[in-house]
């Protein structure tokens, strides 16, 4: 299992557009990818799950990947978050 913590620096947090892009990035991998925020965890491959967390600016989130391609999945999600301006 691979796990990384992130602080969301984007002013709008994880809203619809970046959430969709994160879901698309996670969905390319067979590993289970989970987004955790304030004690709740959702499947990062589920747009409804990600949106239900209501992650705002300065939120601390944890992304966990578990499976055959967990490292690649986590690297891709981290890169996507950076590219979308969600985190530094």
C-alpha positions in Angstrom: 0.0 0.0 0.0 1.2 3.5 -0.9 0.0 6.6 0.9 0.6 10.3 0.6 -0.6 13.4 2.4 -1.5 16.6 0.5 -2.6 20.1 1.5 -5.1 21.5 -1.0 -3.9 25.0 -1.9 -6.4 25.8 -4.7 -8.7 28.7 -3.7 -11.8 26.7 -4.8 -10.7 23.4 -3.3 -11.5 20.2 -5.2 -14.6 21.4 -7.2 -16.2 19.6 -10.2 -13.6 20.1 -12.9 -10.5 19.0 -11.0 -12.5 16.3 -9.3 -13.4 14.9 -12.8 -9.7 15.0 -13.9 -8.6 13.3 -10.7 -11.2 10.5 -11.1 -10.1 10.1 -14.7 -6.4 9.8 -13.6 -7.2 7.3 -10.9 -9.5 5.2 -13.2 -6.6 4.4 -15.5 -5.2 2.0 -12.9 -6.3 -1.3 -11.5 -5.3 -0.4 -7.9 -7.9 0.7 -5.4 -7.4 4.5 -4.9 -8.9 6.2 -1.9 -9.3 9.8 -1.0 -9.6 10.5 2.8 -10.6 13.8 4.4 -11.8 14.6 7.9 -12.3 10.9 8.8 -14.2 10.0 5.7 -12.8 7.9 2.8 -14.1 7.6 -0.7 -13.1 5.8 -3.9 -11.1 8.3 -6.0 -12.6 6.6 -9.0 -16.1 7.9 -8.0 -17.0 11.5 -9.0 -19.9 11.5 -6.6 -17.8 10.2 -3.8 -15.1 12.9 -4.3 -17.7 15.7 -4.6 -19.5 14.5 -1.5 -16.4 15.2 0.7 -16.6 19.0 0.0 -12.8 19.4 0.1 -12.0 23.1 0.4 -8.8 25.3 0.4 -6.2 24.4 3.0 -7.7 21.0 3.6 -5.4 18.1 4.4 -6.2 15.0 2.5 -4.6 11.6 2.2 -4.6 9.5 -0.9 -4.0 5.8 -0.6 -3.4 3.3 -3.4 -3.4 -0.5 -3.0 -2.9 -3.0 -5.8 -0.5 -4.2 -8.5 0.2 -0.7 -9.9 -0.2 1.3 -6.6 3.0 3.3 -7.0 2.2 4.3 -10.6 -1.4 5.2 -9.6 -0.3 7.4 -6.7 2.4 9.1 -8.8 -0.2 9.8 -11.5 -2.7 11.3 -9.1 0.0 13.4 -7.4 1.1 14.7 -10.8 -2.5 15.5 -11.8 -3.1 17.4 -8.5 0.0 19.5 -9.1 -0.8 20.1 -12.8 -4.4 21.2 -11.9 -3.0 23.6 -9.2 -4.7 21.8 -6.4 -1.4 21.4 -4.4 2.1 22.8 -4.5 
